[in-house]
Amino acid sequence: MRSVGSLNGSRFSGGDCAETRPFSSACGRAFLVLVKVVSEKAEREIATYEAERRLDGSLRALAANMLRVVRGAGRAYEFSGQMADVLDAMQAYRDAAGVWPSDQQLSSALRLREPDYLETLPEHGQDRFYAERSIVRGALQIAASELLGQQTQKAAGRGRVAPGAPGLRARRGSDACGSGARVH
């Protein structure tokens, strides 16, 4: 059996070492190359993860500010700096991962998510969440359609808002936890 060498009596197969012995220079070099490759891969994965987190944060900040501006608030004067942050983060991701972020990664960063606690809510609390989510998605579709003058898409957005409204009206007199407190 060939071994790369031994470390505390452990044998590593492969290489040109014919027996178990303390690291010979050839066996030690082979092991160090392996450790270096694993280390570089881990560093690249960490850098990619950090770049993806940075990209997610910068995309979300820009999108949130744009939504606020569309509704009449927000800080439009921050757009150029936020856009530059997004482009820098995209380049950092490319440098770390070796590829540009995918459409799926970019969409995922901006997608509305269900909160972790949703399953702990009583059924009517979950119903309220989904009713609100339907209204939010419909309102976003209406706003985007108005910006682009797309009447058909605007009507489709209204179709998403309408089904959510009765779900909220049915629970109007109680909060999401069913305590009976008025929701304002």
Backbone as a printed PyTorch tensor [residue, N CA C, xyz], in Angstrom:
tensor([[[  0.8460,  -1.1900,   0.0000],
         [  0.0000,   0.0000,   0.0000],
         [  0.8750,   1.2320,   0.0000]],

        [[  0.5160,   2.2040,  -0.7950],
         [  1.2600,   3.4570,  -0.8450],
         [  0.6360,   4.4160,   0.1470]],

        [[  1.4470,   5.2140,   0.7650],
         [  0.9000,   6.2370,   1.6510],
         [  1.6470,   7.5310,   1.4210]],

        [[  0.9750,   8.6150,   1.6770],
         [  1.5960,   9.9160,   1.5340],
         [  2.4800,  10.1700,   2.7370]],

        [[  2.2190,   9.5370,   3.8180],
         [  3.0100,   9.7130,   5.0290],
         [  2.1450,   9.4580,   6.2270]],

        [[  2.6580,   9.7180,   7.3930],
         [  1.8370,   9.5220,   8.5760],
         [  1.9010,  10.7610,   9.4390]],

        [[  0.8400,  10.9620,  10.1100],
         [  0.7440,  12.0630,  11.0540],
         [  0.1530,  11.4500,  12.3020]],

        [[  0.9460,  11.3630,  13.3530],
         [  0.5060,  10.7040,  14.5890],
         [  0.0130,   9.2860,  14.3060]],

        [[  0.7160,   8.5660,  13.4420],
         [  0.3780,   7.1850,  13.1520],
         [ -0.6970,   6.9940,  12.1020]],

        [[ -1.3480,   8.0740,  11.6170],
         [ -2.3790,   7.9400,  10.5910],
         [ -1.7070,   7.8740,   9.2310]],

        [[ -2.2270,   7.0050,   8.3790],
         [ -1.6520,   6.8570,   7.0500],
         [ -2.5070,   7.6080,   6.0440]],

        [[ -1.8760,   8.2370,   5.0800],
         [ -2.5640,   8.9310,   3.9970],
         [ -2.2110,   8.1960,   2.7200]],

        [[ -3.2050,   7.6710,   2.0140],
         [ -2.9210,   6.8720,   0.8270],
         [ -2.6180,   7.7540,  -0.3690]],

        [[ -1.9020,   7.2100,  -1.3150],
         [ -1.5220,   7.9030,  -2.5340],
         [ -0.0850,   8.3610,  -2.4610]],

        [[  0.3880,   9.0270,  -3.4720],
         [  1.7460,   9.5540,  -3.4610],
         [  2.7780,   8.4800,  -3.7020]],

        [[  4.0490,   8.7950,  -3.4010],
         [  5.1460,   7.8760,  -3.6810],
         [  5.7660,   7.2830,  -2.4310]],

        [[  5.1430,   7.4230,  -1.2840],
         [  5.7160,   6.9120,  -0.0420],
         [  5.3380,   5.4490,   0.1000]],

        [[  6.3050,   4.6040,   0.2840],
         [  6.0700,   3.1720,   0.2980],
         [  5.6970,   2.6440,   1.6680]],

        [[  5.9980,   3.3410,   2.7270],
         [  5.6640,   2.8250,   4.0430],
         [  5.2340,   3.9710,   4.9540]],

        [[  4.7160,   3.5900,   6.0960],
         [  4.3230,   4.5910,   7.0760],
         [  5.5870,   5.0410,   7.7930]],

        [[  5.7940,   6.3170,   7.8170],
         [  6.9660,   6.8800,   8.4910],
         [  6.6800,   8.3490,   8.7440]],

        [[  7.4120,   8.9800,   9.5830],
         [  7.2030,  10.4190,   9.7680],
         [  7.3500,  11.0980,   8.4190]],

        [[  6.6920,  12.2250,   8.2590],
         [  6.7010,  12.9130,   6.9780],
         [  8.0860,  12.9810,   6.3700]],

        [[  8.2000,  12.4020,   5.2030],
         [  9.4020,  12.6300,   4.4160],
         [  9.1620,  13.9310,   3.6830]],

        [[ 10.1480,  14.5040,   3.0870],
         [  9.9520,  15.7860,   2.4130],
         [  8.9450,  15.6650,   1.2680]],

        [[  8.9700,  14.5770,   0.4990],
         [  8.0170,  14.4090,  -0.6050],
         [  6.6090,  14.2130,  -0.0680]],

        [[  6.4760,  13.4070,   0.9590],
         [  5.1610,  13.1500,   1.5380],
         [  4.6220,  14.4070,   2.2180]],

        [[  5.4590,  15.1150,   2.9020],
         [  5.0450,  16.3480,   3.5840],
         [  4.5830,  17.3950,   2.5970]],

        [[  5.2880,  17.5250,   1.4800],
         [  4.8860,  18.4900,   0.4560],
         [  3.5170,  18.1330,  -0.1180]],

        [[  3.2950,  16.8460,  -0.3780],
         [  1.9980,  16.4220,  -0.9220],
         [  0.8660,  16.7550,   0.0520]],

        [[  1.1000,  16.4980,   1.3240],
         [  0.0780,  16.8040,   2.3310],
         [ -0.1490,  18.3130,   2.4230]],

        [[  0.9110,  19.1020,   2.4010],
         [  0.7710,  20.5520,   2.4980],
         [  0.0420,  21.1290,   1.2820]],

        [[  0.2810,  20.5470,   0.1070],
         [ -0.4410,  20.9930,  -1.0890],
         [ -1.9310,  20.7160,  -0.9110]],

        [[ -2.2590,  19.5270,  -0.3890],
         [ -3.6500,  19.1750,  -0.1430],
         [ -4.2830,  20.1440,   0.8570]],

        [[ -3.5910,  20.4370,   1.9390],
         [ -4.0980,  21.3690,   2.9460],
         [ -4.2850,  22.7560,   2.3370]],

        [[ -3.3420,  23.1830,   1.4990],
         [ -3.4430,  24.4940,   0.8700],
         [ -4.6450,  24.5710,  -0.0610]],

        [[ -4.8880,  23.5270,  -0.8410],
         [ -6.0280,  23.5030,  -1.7560],
         [ -7.3290,  23.5740,  -0.9660]],

        [[ -7.4410,  22.8000,   0.0930],
         [ -8.6440,  22.8170,   0.9260],
         [ -8.8100,  24.1800,   1.5670]],

        [[ -7.7390,  24.7590,   2.0470],
         [ -7.7880,  26.0680,   2.6840],
         [ -8.2130,  27.1490,   1.6990]],

        [[ -7.6530,  27.1260,   0.4910],
         [ -8.0300,  28.1140,  -0.5230],
         [ -9.4940,  27.9780,  -0.9190]],

        [[ -9.9870,  26.7320,  -1.0040],
         [-11.3930,  26.5230,  -1.3380],
         [-12.2730,  27.0860,  -0.2290]],

        [[-11.9150,  26.8310,   1.0200],
         [-12.6970,  27.3470,   2.1420],
         [-12.6740,  28.8700,   2.1580]],

        [[-11.5290,  29.4610,   1.9020],
         [-11.4370,  30.9180,   1.8610],
         [-12.3010,  31.4960,   0.7400]],

        [[-12.3030,  30.8330,  -0.4220],
         [-13.1150,  31.2840,  -1.5500],
         [-14.6050,  31.1690,  -1.2070]],

        [[-14.9900,  30.0760,  -0.5590],
         [-16.3910,  29.9030,  -0.1590],
         [-16.8170,  30.9590,   0.8550]],

        [[-15.9410,  31.2740,   1.7920],
         [-16.2400,  32.3060,   2.7810],
         [-16.3590,  33.6610,   2.0990]],

        [[-15.4360,  33.9660,   1.1980],
         [-15.4720,  35.2420,   0.4770],
         [-16.7400,  35.3420,  -0.3770]],

        [[-17.1350,  34.2430,  -1.0070],
         [-18.3540,  34.2390,  -1.8160],
         [-19.5780,  34.4550,  -0.9360]],

        [[-19.6270,  33.7850,   0.1990],
         [-20.7460,  33.9450,   1.1320],
         [-20.8390,  35.3950,   1.6100]],

        [[-19.7140,  35.9650,   1.9990],
         [-19.7090,  37.3590,   2.4680],
         [-20.1190,  38.3200,   1.3530]],

        [[-19.6490,  38.0760,   0.1340],
         [-20.0210,  38.9320,  -1.0010],
         [-21.5060,  38.8060,  -1.3060]],

        [[-22.0440,  37.5950,  -1.1890],
         [-23.4790,  37.4020,  -1.4330],
         [-24.3050,  38.1270,  -0.3750]],

        [[-23.8850,  38.0610,   0.8850],
         [-24.5970,  38.7900,   1.9570],
         [-24.5450,  40.2960,   1.7100]],

        [[-23.3860,  40.7850,   1.2780],
         [-23.2450,  42.2170,   0.9850],
         [-24.1600,  42.6180,  -0.1740]],

        [[-24.1980,  41.7850,  -1.2100],
         [-25.0500,  42.0580,  -2.3650],
         [-26.5220,  42.0500,  -1.9560]],

        [[-26.9300,  41.0520,  -1.1840],
         [-28.3180,  40.9900,  -0.7140],
         [-28.6920,  42.2690,   0.0350]],

        [[-27.8340,  42.7030,   0.9420],
         [-28.1220,  43.8970,   1.7340],
         [-28.2010,  45.1570,   0.8940]],

        [[-27.2950,  45.3040,  -0.0480],
         [-27.3070,  46.5180,  -0.8680],
         [-28.5080,  46.5300,  -1.8210]],

        [[-28.8650,  45.3690,  -2.3650],
         [-30.0500,  45.2870,  -3.2320],
         [-31.3240,  45.6180,  -2.4520]],

        [[-31.4330,  45.0660,  -1.2400],
         [-32.6180,  45.2920,  -0.4280],
         [-32.7260,  46.7660,  -0.0200]],

        [[-31.6080,  47.3790,   0.3150],
         [-31.6330,  48.7980,   0.7050],
         [-32.0860,  49.6640,  -0.4690]],

        [[-31.5540,  49.3980,  -1.6550],
         [-31.9500,  50.1660,  -2.8420],
         [-33.4260,  49.9410,  -3.1600]],

        [[-33.8650,  48.6850,  -3.1620],
         [-35.2650,  48.3870,  -3.4880],
         [-36.2110,  49.0230,  -2.4680]],

        [[-35.8750,  48.9290,  -1.1940],
         [-36.7360,  49.5100,  -0.1560],
         [-36.8360,  51.0200,  -0.3210]],

        [[-35.7210,  51.6620,  -0.6040],
         [-35.7440,  53.1100,  -0.7930],
         [-36.5650,  53.4770,  -2.0260]],

        [[-36.4210,  52.7170,  -3.1100],
         [-37.2130,  52.9900,  -4.3110],
         [-38.7050,  52.8390,  -4.0230]],

        [[-39.0730,  51.7930,  -3.2880],
         [-40.4860,  51.6020,  -2.9490],
         [-41.0060,  52.7740,  -2.1180]],

        [[-40.1860,  53.2540,  -1.2030],
         [-40.5960,  54.3970,  -0.3840],
         [-40.7650,  55.6520,  -1.2310]],

        [[-39.8840,  55.8470,  -2.1890],
         [-40.0030,  57.0040,  -3.0780],
         [-41.2780,  56.8820,  -3.9180]],

        [[-41.5750,  55.6980,  -4.4250],
         [-42.7850,  55.4880,  -5.2200],
         [-44.0270,  55.8390,  -4.4030]],

        [[-44.0300,  55.5160,  -3.1120],
         [-45.2080,  55.8080,  -2.2870],
         [-45.2210,  57.2360,  -1.7650]],

        [[-44.1680,  58.0150,  -2.0680],
         [-44.1660,  59.4310,  -1.7020],
         [-43.2250,  59.7850,  -0.5670]],

        [[-42.4180,  58.8600,  -0.1430],
         [-41.4380,  59.1230,   0.9140],
         [-40.0670,  58.7000,   0.3800]],

        [[-39.1950,  58.2630,   1.2040],
         [-37.8940,  57.7830,   0.7450],
         [-36.9350,  58.9150,   0.4530]],

        [[-35.7630,  58.5380,   0.0040],
         [-34.6850,  59.4940,  -0.2600],
         [-34.1260,  59.2440,  -1.6530]],

        [[-34.7350,  59.8550,  -2.6290],
         [-34.3060,  59.6640,  -4.0170],
         [-32.8570,  60.0900,  -4.2150]],

        [[-32.3990,  61.0660,  -3.4380],
         [-31.0180,  61.5350,  -3.5850],
         [-29.9960,  60.4620,  -3.2020]],

        [[-30.4280,  59.3840,  -2.5540],
         [-29.5130,  58.2950,  -2.1900],
         [-29.3900,  57.2400,  -3.2880]],

        [[-30.2090,  57.3420,  -4.3430],
         [-30.2000,  56.3290,  -5.3950],
         [-28.8050,  56.0920,  -5.9740]],

        [[-28.1100,  57.1590,  -6.3430],
         [-26.8290,  56.9610,  -7.0290],
         [-25.8300,  56.2350,  -6.1390]],

        [[-25.7640,  56.5950,  -4.8770],
         [-24.8620,  55.9050,  -3.9530],
         [-25.2720,  54.4600,  -3.7330]],

        [[-26.5870,  54.2170,  -3.6210],
         [-27.0670,  52.8530,  -3.4290],
         [-26.8390,  52.0050,  -4.6730]],

        [[-27.0260,  52.6030,  -5.8440],
         [-26.7660,  51.8630,  -7.0810],
         [-25.2860,  51.5210,  -7.1920]],

        [[-24.4260,  52.4510,  -6.8260],
         [-22.9830,  52.1870,  -6.8470],
         [-22.6440,  51.0590,  -5.8710]],

        [[-23.2960,  51.0420,  -4.7000],
         [-23.0790,  49.9610,  -3.7330],
         [-23.4690,  48.6100,  -4.3260]],

        [[-24.6010,  48.5710,  -5.0330],
         [-25.0590,  47.3240,  -5.6550],
         [-24.0460,  46.8690,  -6.7030]],

        [[-23.5980,  47.7880,  -7.5540],
         [-22.6210,  47.4160,  -8.5910],
         [-21.3010,  46.9550,  -7.9800]],

        [[-20.8450,  47.6380,  -6.9340],
         [-19.6190,  47.2100,  -6.2440],
         [-19.7930,  45.8230,  -5.6360]],

        [[-20.9560,  45.5830,  -5.0350],
         [-21.2190,  44.2800,  -4.4270],
         [-21.3000,  43.1850,  -5.4860]],

        [[-21.8740,  43.4980,  -6.6530],
         [-21.9240,  42.5200,  -7.7360],
         [-20.5150,  42.1820,  -8.2260]],

        [[-19.6670,  43.1950,  -8.3330],
         [-18.2900,  42.9520,  -8.7640],
         [-17.5320,  42.1480,  -7.7060]],

        [[-17.7610,  42.4560,  -6.4340],
         [-17.1040,  41.6950,  -5.3580],
         [-17.5530,  40.2360,  -5.3940]],

        [[-18.8260,  40.0100,  -5.6850],
         [-19.3200,  38.6360,  -5.8070],
         [-18.6290,  37.9350,  -6.9740]],

        [[-18.5260,  38.6190,  -8.1010],
         [-17.8610,  38.0200,  -9.2690],
         [-16.4070,  37.7010,  -8.9710]],

        [[-15.7400,  38.6150,  -8.2710],
         [-14.3390,  38.3850,  -7.9170],
         [-14.1910,  37.1730,  -6.9920]],

        [[-15.1390,  37.0090,  -6.0740],
         [-15.0580,  35.9090,  -5.1080],
         [-15.4940,  34.5790,  -5.7210]],

        [[-16.6010,  34.5890,  -6.4660],
         [-17.1880,  33.3450,  -6.9720],
         [-16.6990,  32.9700,  -8.3660]],

        [[-16.2020,  33.9490,  -9.0990],
         [-15.7620,  33.6760, -10.4620],
         [-16.8690,  33.7720, -11.4920]],

        [[-18.0810,  34.0570, -11.0520],
         [-19.2330,  34.2240, -11.9420],
         [-20.0850,  35.3700, -11.4100]],

        [[-20.9190,  35.9310, -12.2880],
         [-21.8550,  36.9590, -11.8490],
         [-22.9780,  36.2940, -11.0640]],

        [[-23.6350,  37.0160, -10.1710],
         [-24.7650,  36.4270,  -9.4560],
         [-25.8660,  36.0440, -10.4440]],

        [[-26.5160,  34.9340, -10.1720],
         [-27.5670,  34.4390, -11.0690],
         [-28.8540,  35.2330, -10.8660]],

        [[-29.7410,  35.0970, -11.8460],
         [-31.0610,  35.7110, -11.7490],
         [-31.7700,  35.2240, -10.4860]],

        [[-31.6350,  33.9340, -10.2010],
         [-32.2750,  33.3570,  -9.0160],
         [-31.7250,  33.9880,  -7.7390]],

        [[-30.4170,  34.2070,  -7.6550],
         [-29.8260,  34.8310,  -6.4680],
         [-30.3390,  36.2540,  -6.2930]],

        [[-30.3800,  37.0070,  -7.3780],
         [-30.8460,  38.3850,  -7.3020],
         [-32.3240,  38.4400,  -6.9190]],

        [[-33.1320,  37.5790,  -7.5210],
         [-34.5610,  37.5380,  -7.1960],
         [-34.7790,  37.1280,  -5.7470]],

        [[-34.0250,  36.1640,  -5.2900],
         [-34.1590,  35.6820,  -3.9170],
         [-33.8540,  36.7790,  -2.9010]],

        [[-32.8960,  37.6220,  -3.2110],
         [-32.5410,  38.7120,  -2.2930],
         [-33.7000,  39.6800,  -2.1020]],

        [[-34.5510,  39.8010,  -3.1180],
         [-35.6370,  40.7800,  -3.0770],
         [-37.0080,  40.1670,  -2.7950]],

        [[-37.0830,  38.8750,  -2.7530],
         [-38.3650,  38.2060,  -2.5610],
         [-38.8420,  38.3640,  -1.1200]],

        [[-40.1360,  38.6270,  -0.9730],
         [-40.7220,  38.6870,   0.3640],
         [-40.7760,  37.2680,   0.9180]],

        [[-40.3600,  37.1200,   2.1660],
         [-40.2940,  35.7960,   2.7810],
         [-41.3120,  35.6660,   3.9010]],

        [[-41.6550,  34.4210,   4.1790],
         [-42.5010,  34.1680,   5.3320],
         [-41.6410,  34.2540,   6.5810]],

        [[-42.1620,  34.8700,   7.6350],
         [-41.3780,  34.9360,   8.8780],
         [-41.2660,  33.5500,   9.5250]],

        [[-40.1920,  33.3430,  10.2650],
         [-39.9550,  32.0540,  10.9200],
         [-41.0730,  31.6940,  11.9050]],

        [[-41.6700,  32.6770,  12.5240],
         [-42.6700,  32.4330,  13.5560],
         [-44.0620,  32.1450,  12.9940]],

        [[-44.2340,  32.1850,  11.6780],
         [-45.5670,  32.0660,  11.0840],
         [-46.2920,  30.8010,  11.5400]],

        [[-45.6060,  29.6800,  11.5750],
         [-46.2470,  28.4220,  11.9480],
         [-46.6680,  28.3870,  13.4060]],

        [[-46.1250,  29.2760,  14.2280],
         [-46.5100,  29.2960,  15.6410],
         [-47.7870,  30.0930,  15.8790]],

        [[-48.2260,  30.8370,  14.8670],
         [-49.4510,  31.6200,  15.0140],
         [-50.6680,  30.7050,  14.9220]],

        [[-51.7510,  31.0870,  15.5900],
         [-52.9930,  30.3260,  15.3980],
         [-53.4560,  30.4710,  13.9540]],

        [[-54.3800,  29.6250,  13.5520],
         [-54.8210,  29.6090,  12.1520],
         [-55.2800,  30.9800,  11.6680]],

        [[-56.0540,  31.7060,  12.4880],
         [-56.5370,  33.0090,  12.0280],
         [-55.3900,  34.0180,  11.9080]],

        [[-54.3300,  33.8560,  12.6740],
         [-53.1490,  34.7060,  12.5270],
         [-52.4380,  34.4380,  11.2160]],

        [[-52.3660,  33.1640,  10.8480],
         [-51.7760,  32.7950,   9.5660],
         [-52.6460,  33.2970,   8.4160]],

        [[-53.9650,  33.1890,   8.5720],
         [-54.8750,  33.6890,   7.5430],
         [-54.6720,  35.1870,   7.3340]],

        [[-54.5170,  35.9070,   8.4270],
         [-54.3030,  37.3520,   8.3410],
         [-52.9920,  37.6600,   7.6110]],

        [[-51.9450,  36.9140,   7.9470],
         [-50.6540,  37.1170,   7.2830],
         [-50.8010,  36.9280,   5.7720]],

        [[-51.4380,  35.8270,   5.3610],
         [-51.5710,  35.5580,   3.9300],
         [-52.4740,  36.5740,   3.2380]],

        [[-53.4870,  37.0690,   3.9390],
         [-54.3520,  38.1140,   3.3750],
         [-53.5390,  39.3950,   3.1550]],

        [[-52.7480,  39.7710,   4.1640],
         [-51.9000,  40.9650,   4.0260],
         [-50.8890,  40.7750,   2.9040]],

        [[-50.3040,  39.5990,   2.8160],
         [-49.2930,  39.3280,   1.7830],
         [-49.9130,  39.4310,   0.3970]],

        [[-51.1290,  38.9390,   0.2330],
         [-51.8240,  39.0350,  -1.0540],
         [-52.0510,  40.4980,  -1.4210]],

        [[-52.4420,  41.2990,  -0.4500],
         [-52.6670,  42.7240,  -0.7020],
         [-51.3590,  43.4260,  -1.0550]],

        [[-50.2980,  43.1240,  -0.3340],
         [-48.9920,  43.7480,  -0.6020],
         [-48.5190,  43.3980,  -2.0080]],

        [[-48.5920,  42.1310,  -2.3750],
         [-48.1400,  41.7270,  -3.7070],
         [-48.9840,  42.3680,  -4.8060]],

        [[-50.2780,  42.4350,  -4.5780],
         [-51.1500,  43.0880,  -5.5540],
         [-50.8400,  44.5700,  -5.6680]],

        [[-50.6180,  45.2300,  -4.5160],
         [-50.3000,  46.6640,  -4.5300],
         [-48.9660,  46.9250,  -5.2320]],

        [[-47.9910,  46.0490,  -5.0230],
         [-46.7080,  46.2040,  -5.7190],
         [-46.8920,  46.0530,  -7.2290]],

        [[-47.7210,  45.1060,  -7.6260],
         [-47.9760,  44.9120,  -9.0520],
         [-48.6890,  46.1290,  -9.6370]],

        [[-49.6430,  46.6850,  -8.9000],
         [-50.3500,  47.8840,  -9.3690],
         [-49.3660,  49.0400,  -9.5320]],

        [[-48.5070,  49.2550,  -8.5250],
         [-47.5410,  50.3610,  -8.5790],
         [-46.5930,  50.1980,  -9.7640]],

        [[-46.0450,  49.0020,  -9.9440],
         [-45.1250,  48.7670, -11.0620],
         [-45.8330,  48.9730, -12.3970]],

        [[-47.0720,  48.5180, -12.4810],
         [-47.8380,  48.6680, -13.7210],
         [-48.1450,  50.1270, -14.0100]],

        [[-48.4530,  50.8910, -12.9830],
         [-48.6980,  52.3250, -13.1840],
         [-47.4470,  53.0310, -13.6800]],

        [[-46.2900,  52.6710, -13.1260],
         [-45.0380,  53.2950, -13.5710],
         [-44.7970,  53.0630, -15.0570]],

        [[-45.1950,  51.9090, -15.5460],
         [-44.9440,  51.5460, -16.9490],
         [-46.1670,  51.7090, -17.8410]],

        [[-47.2860,  52.1700, -17.2750],
         [-48.4950,  52.3640, -18.0730],
         [-49.0940,  51.0680, -18.5710]],

        [[-48.9970,  50.0060, -17.8190],
         [-49.5080,  48.6910, -18.2210],
         [-50.8670,  48.4410, -17.5670]],

        [[-51.9220,  48.7850, -18.2560],
         [-53.2710,  48.6830, -17.6960],
         [-53.6900,  47.2370, -17.4190]],

        [[-53.3150,  46.3130, -18.3080],
         [-53.6860,  44.9090, -18.1010],
         [-53.0400,  44.3690, -16.8340]],

        [[-51.7490,  44.6760, -16.6400],
         [-51.0480,  44.2240, -15.4410],
         [-51.6060,  44.8970, -14.1900]],

        [[-52.0070,  46.1480, -14.3270],
         [-52.6040,  46.8800, -13.2080],
         [-53.8920,  46.1970, -12.7700]],

        [[-54.7040,  45.7880, -13.7340],
         [-55.9500,  45.0780, -13.4210],
         [-55.6530,  43.7470, -12.7330]],

        [[-54.6120,  43.0710, -13.1730],
         [-54.2330,  41.8060, -12.5400],
         [-53.8100,  42.0470, -11.0890]],

        [[-53.1250,  43.1530, -10.8390],
         [-52.7410,  43.5040,  -9.4740],
         [-53.9520,  43.7430,  -8.5960]],

        [[-54.9610,  44.4110,  -9.1660],
         [-56.2090,  44.6250,  -8.4130],
         [-56.8490,  43.2830,  -8.0610]],

        [[-56.7140,  42.3410,  -8.9850],
         [-57.2550,  41.0050,  -8.7400],
         [-56.5710,  40.2990,  -7.5880]],

        [[-55.3400,  40.6690,  -7.3030],
         [-54.6260,  40.0750,  -6.1610],
         [-54.9890,  40.7770,  -4.8610]],

        [[-55.2880,  42.0650,  -4.9380],
         [-55.6410,  42.8130,  -3.7370],
         [-57.0140,  42.3930,  -3.2320]],

        [[-57.9460,  42.2780,  -4.1360],
         [-59.3410,  42.0050,  -3.7580],
         [-59.5150,  40.7340,  -2.9250]],

        [[-58.8850,  39.6150,  -3.2780],
         [-59.0880,  38.4130,  -2.4610],
         [-58.5280,  38.5550,  -1.0380]],

        [[-57.5270,  39.3890,  -0.8550],
         [-56.9470,  39.5520,   0.4750],
         [-57.7920,  40.4010,   1.3940]],

        [[-58.5380,  41.3320,   0.8370],
         [-59.3080,  42.2750,   1.6560],
         [-60.3390,  41.5950,   2.5380]],

        [[-61.1360,  40.6420,   2.0460],
         [-62.1050,  40.0010,   2.9400],
         [-61.4350,  39.2820,   4.1120]],

        [[-60.2620,  38.7110,   3.8840],
         [-59.5360,  38.0340,   4.9600],
         [-59.1590,  38.9870,   6.0770]],

        [[-58.8400,  40.2160,   5.7090],
         [-58.5280,  41.2160,   6.7260],
         [-59.7980,  41.7280,   7.3860]],

        [[-60.8330,  41.9600,   6.5990],
         [-62.0880,  42.4580,   7.1720],
         [-62.6640,  41.4650,   8.1630]],

        [[-62.5380,  40.1780,   7.8810],
         [-63.0880,  39.1590,   8.7670],
         [-62.4130,  39.1840,  10.1280]],

        [[-61.1670,  39.5780,  10.1820],
         [-60.4040,  39.6140,  11.4290],
         [-60.2080,  41.0190,  11.9570]],

        [[-60.8980,  41.9650,  11.3910],
         [-60.6720,  43.3640,  11.7280],
         [-60.8190,  43.6540,  13.2150]],

        [[-61.7020,  42.9640,  13.8650],
         [-61.9450,  43.2290,  15.2800],
         [-60.9660,  42.5680,  16.2090]],

        [[-60.0460,  41.7540,  15.7040],
         [-59.0760,  41.1120,  16.6040],
         [-57.6940,  41.1780,  15.9790]],

        [[-56.6970,  41.1030,  16.8220],
         [-55.3260,  41.1200,  16.3120],
         [-54.9520,  39.7310,  15.8150]],

        [[-53.7260,  39.5790,  15.3220],
         [-53.3090,  38.3150,  14.7170],
         [-53.2530,  37.1830,  15.7350]],

        [[-53.1730,  37.4780,  17.0040],
         [-53.0800,  36.4410,  18.0130],
         [-54.4370,  36.0910,  18.6100]],

        [[-55.5060,  36.8020,  18.1830],
         [-56.8280,  36.4820,  18.6460],
         [-57.1570,  37.0210,  20.0260]],

        [[-56.4580,  38.0270,  20.5040],
         [-56.7120,  38.5500,  21.8450],
         [-57.9270,  39.4450,  21.8880]],

        [[-58.4460,  39.8140,  20.7100],
         [-59.6040,  40.6810,  20.6870],
         [-59.2440,  42.1540,  20.6860]],

        [[-57.9790,  42.4910,  20.7830],
         [-57.5460,  43.8950,  20.7680],
         [-57.7880,  44.4680,  19.3810]],

        [[-58.2120,  45.6940,  19.3150],
         [-58.4680,  46.3540,  18.0320],
         [-57.1570,  46.5810,  17.2890]],

        [[-57.1780,  46.3600,  16.0130],
         [-56.0220,  46.6080,  15.1520],
         [-56.2230,  47.9770,  14.5240]],

        [[-55.2570,  48.8540,  14.6790],
         [-55.3830,  50.2250,  14.1390],
         [-54.4630,  50.4110,  12.9750]]])
